[in-house]
Amino acid sequence: MDYVKYFNFNGILLLDKPKGITSNCALQQVKRIFFAKKVGYTGSLDPLATGMLPILFGNATKFSRYLTNSIKKYHVIVKLGETTVTGDLSGEILKKRSVCLNIHNVKKILKTFVGEIKQTPPMFSALKYKGIPLYKYARLGISVPRKNRNLIIYQLNFIQLIDNFLEFTIVCSKGTYIRSLVDDVGKKLKCGAHVIYLCRLQVGLYVSSQLINLTKLYFIENQNINQTHRFYLFNMLSTFLLPISSFFLEYPIVKLTSQDADNFKKKLCIYLVNCFKIGLVQVTTGKKNIFLGIGRLSALGLLTPECILLS
């Protein structure tokens, strides 16, 4: 392993995080397999949760905030009639109640959560109060003040209600805690509820068909490739990475001349004649539309660099 200490990957791996490990644990396993120097992730998933965890390599980490702000889609299964300390099946049961519901009423209640809502983050979360994660207070039985968040639930689609189990999908804005939402649903249904299954299906434009699981990565790692073929391993692992520009496929493209591209990379503002786009844009250059970064265009045609790939 001394022959190659690390590889300089740049791009995004859409990891299918397994149940039972933290997001950081998943990150560390990927980092080791890829011999990667600079790695991060965006959009933490609880140990209970599975599904899409975007792992960012190298220069992709510069753009993490754009992915964090993307909409998310989840598949959720809820147990009705029980509330727990954590809001999911990992916590101690606080209260049990009988469940007497029909599908019509459940659908009606779910519809009330679609649109702009306010949500209080759960105590069992990584949000910090006075520099300390909330879950550390929660483990000591201490409740601290939490500010309500304004969120948007774009879709909440009922799938089925079988006995005490409710299944649905949800498309929501950043910062949405599914455990808190389920707790609020349980309160409206007057029976209580907690999450027993949670899978993230989508982040922004990325979909579940693009996911890569750890089993596949372990298989490649265990091919007993010798030291002289480490760069063959590099090429194999590279095929799993999506380009950084894939973050921004929904953004308009502004193509710069070579001179303007040099100025953009120097973080200089550029005035573009006859450019009618407004807001965030992809900035590219050259015949192959080489991705340079993200800029913001004003109504007057002034392009301001926001995040540059190489600077």
Residue pairs with C-beta under 8 A, 6 or more apart in sequence:
1 35
3 227
3 228
3 230
4 35
4 227
4 230
4 231
4 234
5 35
6 35
6 36
6 37
7 34
7 35
7 36
7 37
7 234
7 237
8 37
8 58
9 34
9 36
9 57
9 58
9 237
9 238
9 241
10 57
10 58
10 59
10 60
10 241
10 244
11 57
11 58
11 60
11 238
11 241
11 242
11 243
11 244
12 54
12 55
12 56
12 57
12 60
12 67
12 241
12 242
12 243
12 244
12 246
12 247
13 30
13 54
13 55
13 57
13 212
13 240
13 241
13 242
14 52
14 53
14 54
14 55
14 203
14 206
14 210
14 211
14 212
14 242
15 26
15 30
15 52
15 53
15 54
15 55
15 211
15 212
15 213
15 214
16 50
16 51
16 52
16 53
16 208
16 211
16 212
16 213
16 214
17 23
17 26
17 45
17 49
17 50
17 51
17 52
17 53
18 26
18 50
18 213
18 214
19 47
19 48
19 49
19 50
20 47
21 47
22 47
23 41
23 44
23 45
23 53
24 41
26 41
26 53
26 55
26 214
27 39
27 40
27 41
27 53
27 55
29 214
30 36
30 39
30 55
30 214
30 217
31 39
33 217
33 218
33 220
33 221
33 237
34 57
34 237
35 230
36 57
36 58
37 58
38 57
38 58
38 61
39 55
39 56
39 57
39 61
40 55
40 56
40 61
40 64
41 53
41 54
41 55
41 56
42 54
42 56
42 64
42 67
42 68
43 53
43 54
43 67
43 68
43 72
43 200
43 203
44 126
45 51
45 53
45 198
45 200
46 88
46 179
46 198
47 90
48 88
48 89
48 90
48 195
48 198
49 198
49 199
49 200
50 198
50 199
50 200
51 74
51 75
51 198
51 199
51 200
51 201
51 208
51 211
52 200
52 201
52 202
52 203
52 206
52 208
52 211
53 200
54 67
54 203
54 206
56 63
56 64
56 67
57 241
59 244
59 309
59 310
60 244
60 247
62 307
62 308
62 309
63 244
63 247
63 294
63 307
66 247
66 248
66 294
66 307
67 203
67 204
67 247
68 174
69 174
70 174
70 203
70 204
70 205
71 154
71 171
71 172
71 173
71 174
71 202
71 203
71 204
72 171
72 172
72 173
72 174
72 176
72 200
72 202
72 203
73 169
73 170
73 171
73 172
73 200
73 201
73 202
74 169
74 170
74 172
74 178
74 198
74 199
74 200
74 201
75 167
75 169
75 197
75 198
75 199
75 201
76 167
76 168
76 169
76 170
76 178
76 182
76 195
76 197
76 198
77 165
77 166
77 167
77 195
77 196
77 197
77 198
78 165
78 166
78 167
78 168
78 182
78 185
78 186
78 193
78 194
78 195
78 196
79 89
79 164
79 165
79 193
79 194
79 196
80 99
80 101
80 164
80 165
80 166
80 186
80 189
80 191
80 192
80 193
81 96
81 97
81 98
81 99
81 164
81 191
81 192
81 193
82 93
82 95
82 96
82 97
82 192
82 193
82 194
83 93
83 94
83 95
83 183
83 186
83 192
83 193
83 194
84 90
84 91
84 92
84 93
84 94
84 194
85 91
85 92
85 94
85 124
85 138
86 122
86 124
86 179
86 194
87 122
87 124
87 179
87 180
87 182
87 183
87 194
87 195
88 179
88 194
88 195
88 196
88 198
89 194
89 195
89 196
91 124
91 194
95 192
96 192
97 190
97 191
97 192
98 191
99 164
99 191
100 191
101 161
101 189
101 191
103 158
103 161
105 189
106 158
106 161
106 166
106 189
107 158
109 185
109 188
109 189
110 156
110 158
110 168
110 185
111 156
112 188
113 153
113 156
113 181
113 184
113 185
114 153
114 154
114 155
114 156
115 152
115 153
116 150
116 151
116 152
117 150
117 151
117 152
117 153
118 148
118 149
118 150
118 151
119 148
119 149
119 151
119 176
119 177
119 180
119 181
119 184
120 146
120 148
120 149
120 180
121 127
121 134
121 146
121 149
121 177
121 180
122 134
122 177
122 179
122 180
122 183
123 134
123 135
123 137
123 138
123 143
123 144
123 146
124 134
124 135
124 138
124 179
125 133
125 134
125 135
125 177
126 133
126 134
126 135
127 133
127 134
127 146
128 134
129 137
129 144
129 145
129 146
134 144
134 146
137 143
137 144
149 175
151 172
151 173
151 175
151 176
152 172
152 173
153 170
153 171
153 172
153 173
153 176
153 181
154 171
154 172
154 173
155 169
155 170
155 171
156 168
156 169
156 170
156 171
157 168
157 169
157 170
158 167
158 168
159 167
159 168
159 169
160 166
160 167
161 167
165 196
166 185
166 193
169 201
170 176
170 178
170 181
171 202
172 181
178 195
178 198
179 194
179 195
182 193
182 194
182 195
183 193
183 194
185 193
186 192
186 193
186 194
201 207
201 208
202 208
204 247
204 250
205 246
205 249
205 250
206 242
206 246
210 242
212 240
217 237
217 240
220 233
220 236
220 237
223 233
225 232
225 233
243 291
244 291
244 309
245 282
245 291
248 282
248 294
251 280
251 281
251 282
251 294
252 277
252 281
252 282
253 281
253 282
253 283
253 284
253 289
254 272
254 275
254 277
254 281
254 282
254 283
254 284
254 295
254 297
254 303
255 284
255 285
255 289
256 264
256 270
256 283
256 284
256 285
256 292
257 285
258 285
258 286
260 270
260 272
260 285
261 283
261 285
261 286
261 292
263 270
264 270
264 283
264 292
264 293
264 295
264 303
264 305
264 308
265 292
265 293
265 308
265 310
265 311
266 311
267 305
267 308
267 311
268 305
269 302
269 303
269 304
269 305
270 302
270 303
271 300
271 301
271 302
271 303
272 297
272 301
272 302
272 303
273 301
274 301
275 297
275 301
275 303
277 297
278 297
278 298
278 299
279 296
279 297
280 294
280 295
280 296
280 306
281 294
281 295
281 296
281 297
281 303
282 291
282 294
283 291
283 292
283 293
283 294
283 295
283 303
283 305
284 290
284 291
284 292
285 292
291 309
292 308
292 309
292 310
293 305
293 306
293 307
293 308
293 309
294 305
294 306
294 307
295 303
295 304
295 305
295 306
296 303
296 304
296 306
297 303
297 304
298 304
